[in-house]
Amino acid sequence: MPKKQEETPNQNTLYAAEQLAGVNVMSGDEHLHTISVLVENQPGVLARVAHVFARRGFNIESLAVSRTEDSTVSRMTIVVAGDDAAFEQMGKQIYKLVDVIKVIDHTRDNLVGRELALIKIRAKDATERAEIMQIANIFRANLVDISDDTVMVEVTGKSDKLDAMQRMLEKFEILELVRTGLIVLMRGPKQT
């Protein structure tokens, strides 16, 4: 199992993400924070990390979890709204958890961030289907399923792109929508 890194979180070890459209309205001192939490790939770790957020009154706006290149380690990418001081304290609390290896604040990092959405839309006829396909092309989305009366679109990109595409498709009947949550990696050779 990976060993907990001996560094302690500091100002650069907790992220204020760019404002994401469609997220809860925040007070003047609050903004979005995005962190990566590297954890041991064990049952119950997600629940323990989420509990820290709940206990401190933070609502998780976005959460994505998966294994890393090391199958014994998982990466959590978490976006929450809050003020800097409370968020820094919460980061320290997360770092104290037994299964947490590293907490990374992406406030000042140059990132590549993406989200994925699957959107199922009712298409009443060929004209609507063609219009949905045209919107998908504009957003560089993929059609992943089509039937007599539905079209399913897959779109990836920044959150504002997904929000914009969703708004464009609202004139049709959106039957189902699911989003992965933001995932991020730092640009260049530096690893998190």
PyMOL CGO cylinders between C-alpha atoms (Angstrom):
from pymol import cmd
from pymol.cgo import CYLINDER

trace = [
    CYLINDER, 0.00, 0.00, 0.00, 1.23, 3.53, -0.69, 0.3, 1, 1, 1, 1, 1, 1,
    CYLINDER, 1.23, 3.53, -0.69, 2.59, 5.43, 2.27, 0.3, 1, 1, 1, 1, 1, 1,
    CYLINDER, 2.59, 5.43, 2.27, 1.13, 8.76, 3.33, 0.3, 1, 1, 1, 1, 1, 1,
    CYLINDER, 1.13, 8.76, 3.33, 3.38, 11.52, 2.06, 0.3, 1, 1, 1, 1, 1, 1,
    CYLINDER, 3.38, 11.52, 2.06, 5.14, 13.37, 4.84, 0.3, 1, 1, 1, 1, 1, 1,
    CYLINDER, 5.14, 13.37, 4.84, 4.25, 16.82, 3.55, 0.3, 1, 1, 1, 1, 1, 1,
    CYLINDER, 4.25, 16.82, 3.55, 1.55, 18.78, 5.29, 0.3, 1, 1, 1, 1, 1, 1,
    CYLINDER, 1.55, 18.78, 5.29, -1.08, 20.63, 3.33, 0.3, 1, 1, 1, 1, 1, 1,
    CYLINDER, -1.08, 20.63, 3.33, -0.34, 24.31, 2.81, 0.3, 1, 1, 1, 1, 1, 1,
    CYLINDER, -0.34, 24.31, 2.81, -1.83, 27.19, 0.84, 0.3, 1, 1, 1, 1, 1, 1,
    CYLINDER, -1.83, 27.19, 0.84, -0.98, 25.40, -2.43, 0.3, 1, 1, 1, 1, 1, 1,
    CYLINDER, -0.98, 25.40, -2.43, -2.18, 22.05, -1.18, 0.3, 1, 1, 1, 1, 1, 1,
    CYLINDER, -2.18, 22.05, -1.18, -6.02, 23.08, -1.23, 0.3, 1, 1, 1, 1, 1, 1,
    CYLINDER, -6.02, 23.08, -1.23, -8.30, 25.03, -5.39, 0.3, 1, 1, 1, 1, 1, 1,
    CYLINDER, -8.30, 25.03, -5.39, -10.59, 27.70, -6.25, 0.3, 1, 1, 1, 1, 1, 1,
    CYLINDER, -10.59, 27.70, -6.25, -11.99, 26.48, -9.56, 0.3, 1, 1, 1, 1, 1, 1,
    CYLINDER, -11.99, 26.48, -9.56, -13.31, 28.79, -12.18, 0.3, 1, 1, 1, 1, 1, 1,
    CYLINDER, -13.31, 28.79, -12.18, -16.95, 29.74, -11.63, 0.3, 1, 1, 1, 1, 1, 1,
    CYLINDER, -16.95, 29.74, -11.63, -19.08, 26.94, -13.00, 0.3, 1, 1, 1, 1, 1, 1,
    CYLINDER, -19.08, 26.94, -13.00, -22.42, 27.93, -14.47, 0.3, 1, 1, 1, 1, 1, 1,
    CYLINDER, -22.42, 27.93, -14.47, -25.41, 26.28, -12.90, 0.3, 1, 1, 1, 1, 1, 1,
    CYLINDER, -25.41, 26.28, -12.90, -23.89, 25.83, -9.44, 0.3, 1, 1, 1, 1, 1, 1,
    CYLINDER, -23.89, 25.83, -9.44, -25.50, 27.08, -6.24, 0.3, 1, 1, 1, 1, 1, 1,
    CYLINDER, -25.50, 27.08, -6.24, -25.30, 30.82, -5.61, 0.3, 1, 1, 1, 1, 1, 1,
    CYLINDER, -25.30, 30.82, -5.61, -22.52, 31.65, -3.18, 0.3, 1, 1, 1, 1, 1, 1,
    CYLINDER, -22.52, 31.65, -3.18, -22.03, 34.51, -0.72, 0.3, 1, 1, 1, 1, 1, 1,
    CYLINDER, -22.03, 34.51, -0.72, -19.41, 37.20, -1.30, 0.3, 1, 1, 1, 1, 1, 1,
    CYLINDER, -19.41, 37.20, -1.30, -16.58, 35.38, 0.49, 0.3, 1, 1, 1, 1, 1, 1,
    CYLINDER, -16.58, 35.38, 0.49, -17.33, 32.00, -1.02, 0.3, 1, 1, 1, 1, 1, 1,
    CYLINDER, -17.33, 32.00, -1.02, -16.05, 30.57, -4.26, 0.3, 1, 1, 1, 1, 1, 1,
    CYLINDER, -16.05, 30.57, -4.26, -15.57, 27.14, -5.75, 0.3, 1, 1, 1, 1, 1, 1,
    CYLINDER, -15.57, 27.14, -5.75, -12.67, 25.04, -4.56, 0.3, 1, 1, 1, 1, 1, 1,
    CYLINDER, -12.67, 25.04, -4.56, -11.43, 22.01, -6.46, 0.3, 1, 1, 1, 1, 1, 1,
    CYLINDER, -11.43, 22.01, -6.46, -9.17, 19.49, -4.77, 0.3, 1, 1, 1, 1, 1, 1,
    CYLINDER, -9.17, 19.49, -4.77, -7.67, 16.18, -5.69, 0.3, 1, 1, 1, 1, 1, 1,
    CYLINDER, -7.67, 16.18, -5.69, -7.51, 13.67, -2.85, 0.3, 1, 1, 1, 1, 1, 1,
    CYLINDER, -7.51, 13.67, -2.85, -5.33, 10.62, -3.37, 0.3, 1, 1, 1, 1, 1, 1,
    CYLINDER, -5.33, 10.62, -3.37, -6.52, 7.77, -1.17, 0.3, 1, 1, 1, 1, 1, 1,
    CYLINDER, -6.52, 7.77, -1.17, -5.89, 4.10, -0.63, 0.3, 1, 1, 1, 1, 1, 1,
    CYLINDER, -5.89, 4.10, -0.63, -8.28, 2.14, -2.85, 0.3, 1, 1, 1, 1, 1, 1,
    CYLINDER, -8.28, 2.14, -2.85, -10.25, 0.61, 0.03, 0.3, 1, 1, 1, 1, 1, 1,
    CYLINDER, -10.25, 0.61, 0.03, -13.97, 0.23, 0.84, 0.3, 1, 1, 1, 1, 1, 1,
    CYLINDER, -13.97, 0.23, 0.84, -15.43, 3.04, 2.95, 0.3, 1, 1, 1, 1, 1, 1,
    CYLINDER, -15.43, 3.04, 2.95, -12.85, 5.72, 2.11, 0.3, 1, 1, 1, 1, 1, 1,
    CYLINDER, -12.85, 5.72, 2.11, -15.30, 7.77, 0.04, 0.3, 1, 1, 1, 1, 1, 1,
    CYLINDER, -15.30, 7.77, 0.04, -17.83, 7.74, 2.88, 0.3, 1, 1, 1, 1, 1, 1,
    CYLINDER, -17.83, 7.74, 2.88, -15.22, 8.93, 5.40, 0.3, 1, 1, 1, 1, 1, 1,
    CYLINDER, -15.22, 8.93, 5.40, -14.07, 11.79, 3.13, 0.3, 1, 1, 1, 1, 1, 1,
    CYLINDER, -14.07, 11.79, 3.13, -17.67, 12.82, 2.34, 0.3, 1, 1, 1, 1, 1, 1,
    CYLINDER, -17.67, 12.82, 2.34, -18.43, 12.81, 6.06, 0.3, 1, 1, 1, 1, 1, 1,
    CYLINDER, -18.43, 12.81, 6.06, -15.74, 15.44, 6.66, 0.3, 1, 1, 1, 1, 1, 1,
    CYLINDER, -15.74, 15.44, 6.66, -17.48, 17.73, 4.16, 0.3, 1, 1, 1, 1, 1, 1,
    CYLINDER, -17.48, 17.73, 4.16, -20.93, 17.09, 5.67, 0.3, 1, 1, 1, 1, 1, 1,
    CYLINDER, -20.93, 17.09, 5.67, -19.70, 17.59, 9.24, 0.3, 1, 1, 1, 1, 1, 1,
    CYLINDER, -19.70, 17.59, 9.24, -18.29, 21.01, 8.32, 0.3, 1, 1, 1, 1, 1, 1,
    CYLINDER, -18.29, 21.01, 8.32, -21.43, 22.05, 6.43, 0.3, 1, 1, 1, 1, 1, 1,
    CYLINDER, -21.43, 22.05, 6.43, -20.02, 21.92, 2.90, 0.3, 1, 1, 1, 1, 1, 1,
    CYLINDER, -20.02, 21.92, 2.90, -22.19, 20.71, 0.03, 0.3, 1, 1, 1, 1, 1, 1,
    CYLINDER, -22.19, 20.71, 0.03, -20.25, 18.72, -2.58, 0.3, 1, 1, 1, 1, 1, 1,
    CYLINDER, -20.25, 18.72, -2.58, -21.02, 20.35, -5.95, 0.3, 1, 1, 1, 1, 1, 1,
    CYLINDER, -21.02, 20.35, -5.95, -19.13, 17.77, -8.01, 0.3, 1, 1, 1, 1, 1, 1,
    CYLINDER, -19.13, 17.77, -8.01, -17.42, 14.48, -7.22, 0.3, 1, 1, 1, 1, 1, 1,
    CYLINDER, -17.42, 14.48, -7.22, -15.54, 12.05, -9.43, 0.3, 1, 1, 1, 1, 1, 1,
    CYLINDER, -15.54, 12.05, -9.43, -13.64, 9.01, -8.13, 0.3, 1, 1, 1, 1, 1, 1,
    CYLINDER, -13.64, 9.01, -8.13, -11.61, 6.37, -9.94, 0.3, 1, 1, 1, 1, 1, 1,
    CYLINDER, -11.61, 6.37, -9.94, -8.48, 4.27, -9.69, 0.3, 1, 1, 1, 1, 1, 1,
    CYLINDER, -8.48, 4.27, -9.69, -5.21, 5.86, -10.80, 0.3, 1, 1, 1, 1, 1, 1,
    CYLINDER, -5.21, 5.86, -10.80, -2.32, 4.38, -12.76, 0.3, 1, 1, 1, 1, 1, 1,
    CYLINDER, -2.32, 4.38, -12.76, -1.55, 2.56, -9.47, 0.3, 1, 1, 1, 1, 1, 1,
    CYLINDER, -1.55, 2.56, -9.47, -4.45, 0.16, -8.80, 0.3, 1, 1, 1, 1, 1, 1,
    CYLINDER, -4.45, 0.16, -8.80, -3.98, 0.53, -5.02, 0.3, 1, 1, 1, 1, 1, 1,
    CYLINDER, -3.98, 0.53, -5.02, -4.65, 4.29, -5.19, 0.3, 1, 1, 1, 1, 1, 1,
    CYLINDER, -4.65, 4.29, -5.19, -7.83, 6.18, -6.10, 0.3, 1, 1, 1, 1, 1, 1,
    CYLINDER, -7.83, 6.18, -6.10, -8.14, 9.85, -7.03, 0.3, 1, 1, 1, 1, 1, 1,
    CYLINDER, -8.14, 9.85, -7.03, -11.11, 11.88, -5.83, 0.3, 1, 1, 1, 1, 1, 1,
    CYLINDER, -11.11, 11.88, -5.83, -11.75, 15.17, -7.59, 0.3, 1, 1, 1, 1, 1, 1,
    CYLINDER, -11.75, 15.17, -7.59, -14.07, 17.23, -5.41, 0.3, 1, 1, 1, 1, 1, 1,
    CYLINDER, -14.07, 17.23, -5.41, -15.61, 20.65, -6.07, 0.3, 1, 1, 1, 1, 1, 1,
    CYLINDER, -15.61, 20.65, -6.07, -17.19, 22.53, -3.15, 0.3, 1, 1, 1, 1, 1, 1,
    CYLINDER, -17.19, 22.53, -3.15, -18.25, 26.13, -2.50, 0.3, 1, 1, 1, 1, 1, 1,
    CYLINDER, -18.25, 26.13, -2.50, -16.92, 27.88, 0.59, 0.3, 1, 1, 1, 1, 1, 1,
    CYLINDER, -16.92, 27.88, 0.59, -14.69, 30.56, 2.02, 0.3, 1, 1, 1, 1, 1, 1,
    CYLINDER, -14.69, 30.56, 2.02, -10.92, 30.09, 1.97, 0.3, 1, 1, 1, 1, 1, 1,
    CYLINDER, -10.92, 30.09, 1.97, -10.33, 29.82, 5.73, 0.3, 1, 1, 1, 1, 1, 1,
    CYLINDER, -10.33, 29.82, 5.73, -12.99, 27.17, 6.34, 0.3, 1, 1, 1, 1, 1, 1,
    CYLINDER, -12.99, 27.17, 6.34, -11.89, 25.27, 3.25, 0.3, 1, 1, 1, 1, 1, 1,
    CYLINDER, -11.89, 25.27, 3.25, -8.23, 25.25, 4.33, 0.3, 1, 1, 1, 1, 1, 1,
    CYLINDER, -8.23, 25.25, 4.33, -9.24, 23.88, 7.74, 0.3, 1, 1, 1, 1, 1, 1,
    CYLINDER, -9.24, 23.88, 7.74, -11.37, 21.20, 6.08, 0.3, 1, 1, 1, 1, 1, 1,
    CYLINDER, -11.37, 21.20, 6.08, -8.43, 20.19, 3.88, 0.3, 1, 1, 1, 1, 1, 1,
    CYLINDER, -8.43, 20.19, 3.88, -6.35, 19.63, 6.99, 0.3, 1, 1, 1, 1, 1, 1,
    CYLINDER, -6.35, 19.63, 6.99, -9.12, 17.47, 8.47, 0.3, 1, 1, 1, 1, 1, 1,
    CYLINDER, -9.12, 17.47, 8.47, -9.29, 15.35, 5.29, 0.3, 1, 1, 1, 1, 1, 1,
    CYLINDER, -9.29, 15.35, 5.29, -5.51, 14.90, 5.34, 0.3, 1, 1, 1, 1, 1, 1,
    CYLINDER, -5.51, 14.90, 5.34, -5.72, 13.45, 8.87, 0.3, 1, 1, 1, 1, 1, 1,
    CYLINDER, -5.72, 13.45, 8.87, -7.89, 10.55, 7.70, 0.3, 1, 1, 1, 1, 1, 1,
    CYLINDER, -7.89, 10.55, 7.70, -6.02, 7.23, 7.81, 0.3, 1, 1, 1, 1, 1, 1,
    CYLINDER, -6.02, 7.23, 7.81, -6.55, 6.24, 4.15, 0.3, 1, 1, 1, 1, 1, 1,
    CYLINDER, -6.55, 6.24, 4.15, -5.70, 9.67, 2.71, 0.3, 1, 1, 1, 1, 1, 1,
    CYLINDER, -5.70, 9.67, 2.71, -2.30, 9.81, 1.01, 0.3, 1, 1, 1, 1, 1, 1,
    CYLINDER, -2.30, 9.81, 1.01, -2.31, 13.38, -0.33, 0.3, 1, 1, 1, 1, 1, 1,
    CYLINDER, -2.31, 13.38, -0.33, -4.62, 16.40, -0.59, 0.3, 1, 1, 1, 1, 1, 1,
    CYLINDER, -4.62, 16.40, -0.59, -3.89, 18.79, -3.47, 0.3, 1, 1, 1, 1, 1, 1,
    CYLINDER, -3.89, 18.79, -3.47, -5.36, 22.27, -3.78, 0.3, 1, 1, 1, 1, 1, 1,
    CYLINDER, -5.36, 22.27, -3.78, -5.49, 23.38, -7.39, 0.3, 1, 1, 1, 1, 1, 1,
    CYLINDER, -5.49, 23.38, -7.39, -5.99, 27.12, -6.72, 0.3, 1, 1, 1, 1, 1, 1,
    CYLINDER, -5.99, 27.12, -6.72, -2.89, 28.26, -8.53, 0.3, 1, 1, 1, 1, 1, 1,
    CYLINDER, -2.89, 28.26, -8.53, -2.38, 25.29, -10.84, 0.3, 1, 1, 1, 1, 1, 1,
    CYLINDER, -2.38, 25.29, -10.84, -2.61, 25.36, -14.61, 0.3, 1, 1, 1, 1, 1, 1,
    CYLINDER, -2.61, 25.36, -14.61, -5.19, 22.63, -15.16, 0.3, 1, 1, 1, 1, 1, 1,
    CYLINDER, -5.19, 22.63, -15.16, -6.95, 20.64, -17.79, 0.3, 1, 1, 1, 1, 1, 1,
    CYLINDER, -6.95, 20.64, -17.79, -10.45, 20.02, -16.47, 0.3, 1, 1, 1, 1, 1, 1,
    CYLINDER, -10.45, 20.02, -16.47, -13.24, 18.08, -18.14, 0.3, 1, 1, 1, 1, 1, 1,
    CYLINDER, -13.24, 18.08, -18.14, -16.68, 16.73, -17.43, 0.3, 1, 1, 1, 1, 1, 1,
    CYLINDER, -16.68, 16.73, -17.43, -18.77, 14.21, -19.35, 0.3, 1, 1, 1, 1, 1, 1,
    CYLINDER, -18.77, 14.21, -19.35, -22.55, 14.21, -19.80, 0.3, 1, 1, 1, 1, 1, 1,
    CYLINDER, -22.55, 14.21, -19.80, -25.00, 11.77, -21.36, 0.3, 1, 1, 1, 1, 1, 1,
    CYLINDER, -25.00, 11.77, -21.36, -28.26, 13.41, -22.42, 0.3, 1, 1, 1, 1, 1, 1,
    CYLINDER, -28.26, 13.41, -22.42, -31.31, 11.50, -23.67, 0.3, 1, 1, 1, 1, 1, 1,
    CYLINDER, -31.31, 11.50, -23.67, -33.70, 13.70, -25.67, 0.3, 1, 1, 1, 1, 1, 1,
    CYLINDER, -33.70, 13.70, -25.67, -37.14, 12.98, -27.12, 0.3, 1, 1, 1, 1, 1, 1,
    CYLINDER, -37.14, 12.98, -27.12, -37.12, 13.48, -30.91, 0.3, 1, 1, 1, 1, 1, 1,
    CYLINDER, -37.12, 13.48, -30.91, -40.70, 13.46, -32.19, 0.3, 1, 1, 1, 1, 1, 1,
    CYLINDER, -40.70, 13.46, -32.19, -39.77, 13.32, -35.86, 0.3, 1, 1, 1, 1, 1, 1,
    CYLINDER, -39.77, 13.32, -35.86, -36.92, 13.42, -38.38, 0.3, 1, 1, 1, 1, 1, 1,
    CYLINDER, -36.92, 13.42, -38.38, -36.83, 17.23, -38.30, 0.3, 1, 1, 1, 1, 1, 1,
    CYLINDER, -36.83, 17.23, -38.30, -36.26, 17.33, -34.54, 0.3, 1, 1, 1, 1, 1, 1,
    CYLINDER, -36.26, 17.33, -34.54, -33.72, 14.52, -34.80, 0.3, 1, 1, 1, 1, 1, 1,
    CYLINDER, -33.72, 14.52, -34.80, -31.81, 16.50, -37.46, 0.3, 1, 1, 1, 1, 1, 1,
    CYLINDER, -31.81, 16.50, -37.46, -31.89, 19.65, -35.32, 0.3, 1, 1, 1, 1, 1, 1,
    CYLINDER, -31.89, 19.65, -35.32, -30.57, 17.74, -32.29, 0.3, 1, 1, 1, 1, 1, 1,
    CYLINDER, -30.57, 17.74, -32.29, -27.79, 16.27, -34.46, 0.3, 1, 1, 1, 1, 1, 1,
    CYLINDER, -27.79, 16.27, -34.46, -26.89, 19.76, -35.67, 0.3, 1, 1, 1, 1, 1, 1,
    CYLINDER, -26.89, 19.76, -35.67, -26.66, 21.06, -32.08, 0.3, 1, 1, 1, 1, 1, 1,
    CYLINDER, -26.66, 21.06, -32.08, -24.50, 18.03, -31.21, 0.3, 1, 1, 1, 1, 1, 1,
    CYLINDER, -24.50, 18.03, -31.21, -22.15, 18.82, -34.10, 0.3, 1, 1, 1, 1, 1, 1,
    CYLINDER, -22.15, 18.82, -34.10, -21.78, 22.44, -32.99, 0.3, 1, 1, 1, 1, 1, 1,
    CYLINDER, -21.78, 22.44, -32.99, -20.73, 21.27, -29.51, 0.3, 1, 1, 1, 1, 1, 1,
    CYLINDER, -20.73, 21.27, -29.51, -18.54, 18.46, -30.93, 0.3, 1, 1, 1, 1, 1, 1,
    CYLINDER, -18.54, 18.46, -30.93, -20.71, 15.94, -29.11, 0.3, 1, 1, 1, 1, 1, 1,
    CYLINDER, -20.71, 15.94, -29.11, -21.25, 12.34, -30.17, 0.3, 1, 1, 1, 1, 1, 1,
    CYLINDER, -21.25, 12.34, -30.17, -24.52, 10.59, -30.85, 0.3, 1, 1, 1, 1, 1, 1,
    CYLINDER, -24.52, 10.59, -30.85, -24.25, 7.36, -28.90, 0.3, 1, 1, 1, 1, 1, 1,
    CYLINDER, -24.25, 7.36, -28.90, -27.79, 6.01, -29.33, 0.3, 1, 1, 1, 1, 1, 1,
    CYLINDER, -27.79, 6.01, -29.33, -30.72, 6.72, -31.59, 0.3, 1, 1, 1, 1, 1, 1,
    CYLINDER, -30.72, 6.72, -31.59, -34.20, 5.20, -31.74, 0.3, 1, 1, 1, 1, 1, 1,
    CYLINDER, -34.20, 5.20, -31.74, -37.51, 6.08, -33.40, 0.3, 1, 1, 1, 1, 1, 1,
    CYLINDER, -37.51, 6.08, -33.40, -38.31, 8.70, -30.77, 0.3, 1, 1, 1, 1, 1, 1,
    CYLINDER, -38.31, 8.70, -30.77, -35.09, 9.38, -28.77, 0.3, 1, 1, 1, 1, 1, 1,
    CYLINDER, -35.09, 9.38, -28.77, -31.52, 10.51, -29.32, 0.3, 1, 1, 1, 1, 1, 1,
    CYLINDER, -31.52, 10.51, -29.32, -28.72, 10.11, -26.77, 0.3, 1, 1, 1, 1, 1, 1,
    CYLINDER, -28.72, 10.11, -26.77, -25.81, 12.53, -26.90, 0.3, 1, 1, 1, 1, 1, 1,
    CYLINDER, -25.81, 12.53, -26.90, -22.41, 12.29, -25.20, 0.3, 1, 1, 1, 1, 1, 1,
    CYLINDER, -22.41, 12.29, -25.20, -20.62, 15.59, -24.63, 0.3, 1, 1, 1, 1, 1, 1,
    CYLINDER, -20.62, 15.59, -24.63, -17.30, 16.27, -22.91, 0.3, 1, 1, 1, 1, 1, 1,
    CYLINDER, -17.30, 16.27, -22.91, -15.65, 19.54, -22.00, 0.3, 1, 1, 1, 1, 1, 1,
    CYLINDER, -15.65, 19.54, -22.00, -15.66, 22.29, -19.43, 0.3, 1, 1, 1, 1, 1, 1,
    CYLINDER, -15.66, 22.29, -19.43, -18.77, 22.62, -17.30, 0.3, 1, 1, 1, 1, 1, 1,
    CYLINDER, -18.77, 22.62, -17.30, -19.92, 25.79, -19.05, 0.3, 1, 1, 1, 1, 1, 1,
    CYLINDER, -19.92, 25.79, -19.05, -19.91, 23.95, -22.40, 0.3, 1, 1, 1, 1, 1, 1,
    CYLINDER, -19.91, 23.95, -22.40, -22.11, 21.19, -20.95, 0.3, 1, 1, 1, 1, 1, 1,
    CYLINDER, -22.11, 21.19, -20.95, -24.42, 23.80, -19.39, 0.3, 1, 1, 1, 1, 1, 1,
    CYLINDER, -24.42, 23.80, -19.39, -24.70, 25.63, -22.73, 0.3, 1, 1, 1, 1, 1, 1,
    CYLINDER, -24.70, 25.63, -22.73, -25.52, 22.44, -24.62, 0.3, 1, 1, 1, 1, 1, 1,
    CYLINDER, -25.52, 22.44, -24.62, -28.13, 21.50, -22.04, 0.3, 1, 1, 1, 1, 1, 1,
    CYLINDER, -28.13, 21.50, -22.04, -29.75, 24.93, -22.46, 0.3, 1, 1, 1, 1, 1, 1,
    CYLINDER, -29.75, 24.93, -22.46, -29.83, 24.49, -26.25, 0.3, 1, 1, 1, 1, 1, 1,
    CYLINDER, -29.83, 24.49, -26.25, -31.51, 21.08, -25.89, 0.3, 1, 1, 1, 1, 1, 1,
    CYLINDER, -31.51, 21.08, -25.89, -34.14, 22.25, -23.37, 0.3, 1, 1, 1, 1, 1, 1,
    CYLINDER, -34.14, 22.25, -23.37, -36.51, 23.27, -26.19, 0.3, 1, 1, 1, 1, 1, 1,
    CYLINDER, -36.51, 23.27, -26.19, -36.82, 19.53, -26.81, 0.3, 1, 1, 1, 1, 1, 1,
    CYLINDER, -36.82, 19.53, -26.81, -37.87, 17.20, -24.03, 0.3, 1, 1, 1, 1, 1, 1,
    CYLINDER, -37.87, 17.20, -24.03, -34.79, 16.09, -22.07, 0.3, 1, 1, 1, 1, 1, 1,
    CYLINDER, -34.79, 16.09, -22.07, -35.78, 12.68, -20.74, 0.3, 1, 1, 1, 1, 1, 1,
    CYLINDER, -35.78, 12.68, -20.74, -32.64, 11.93, -18.75, 0.3, 1, 1, 1, 1, 1, 1,
    CYLINDER, -32.64, 11.93, -18.75, -29.35, 13.63, -18.02, 0.3, 1, 1, 1, 1, 1, 1,
    CYLINDER, -29.35, 13.63, -18.02, -26.30, 12.43, -16.09, 0.3, 1, 1, 1, 1, 1, 1,
    CYLINDER, -26.30, 12.43, -16.09, -22.96, 14.19, -15.54, 0.3, 1, 1, 1, 1, 1, 1,
    CYLINDER, -22.96, 14.19, -15.54, -19.71, 12.73, -14.24, 0.3, 1, 1, 1, 1, 1, 1,
    CYLINDER, -19.71, 12.73, -14.24, -18.48, 15.70, -12.26, 0.3, 1, 1, 1, 1, 1, 1,
    CYLINDER, -18.48, 15.70, -12.26, -15.27, 17.58, -12.93, 0.3, 1, 1, 1, 1, 1, 1,
    CYLINDER, -15.27, 17.58, -12.93, -11.98, 15.72, -13.34, 0.3, 1, 1, 1, 1, 1, 1,
    CYLINDER, -11.98, 15.72, -13.34, -8.66, 17.57, -13.49, 0.3, 1, 1, 1, 1, 1, 1,
    CYLINDER, -8.66, 17.57, -13.49, -4.95, 17.05, -14.05, 0.3, 1, 1, 1, 1, 1, 1,
    CYLINDER, -4.95, 17.05, -14.05, -2.18, 19.65, -13.99, 0.3, 1, 1, 1, 1, 1, 1,
    CYLINDER, -2.18, 19.65, -13.99, -0.62, 20.61, -17.29, 0.3, 1, 1, 1, 1, 1, 1,
    CYLINDER, -0.62, 20.61, -17.29, 3.03, 19.82, -17.94, 0.3, 1, 1, 1, 1, 1, 1,
    CYLINDER, 3.03, 19.82, -17.94, 5.37, 17.35, -16.27, 0.3, 1, 1, 1, 1, 1, 1,
    CYLINDER, 5.37, 17.35, -16.27, 4.37, 18.02, -12.63, 0.3, 1, 1, 1, 1, 1, 1,
    CYLINDER, 4.37, 18.02, -12.63, 2.36, 15.14, -11.20, 0.3, 1, 1, 1, 1, 1, 1,
    CYLINDER, 2.36, 15.14, -11.20, -0.24, 15.32, -8.46, 0.3, 1, 1, 1, 1, 1, 1,
]
cmd.load_cgo(trace, "trace")
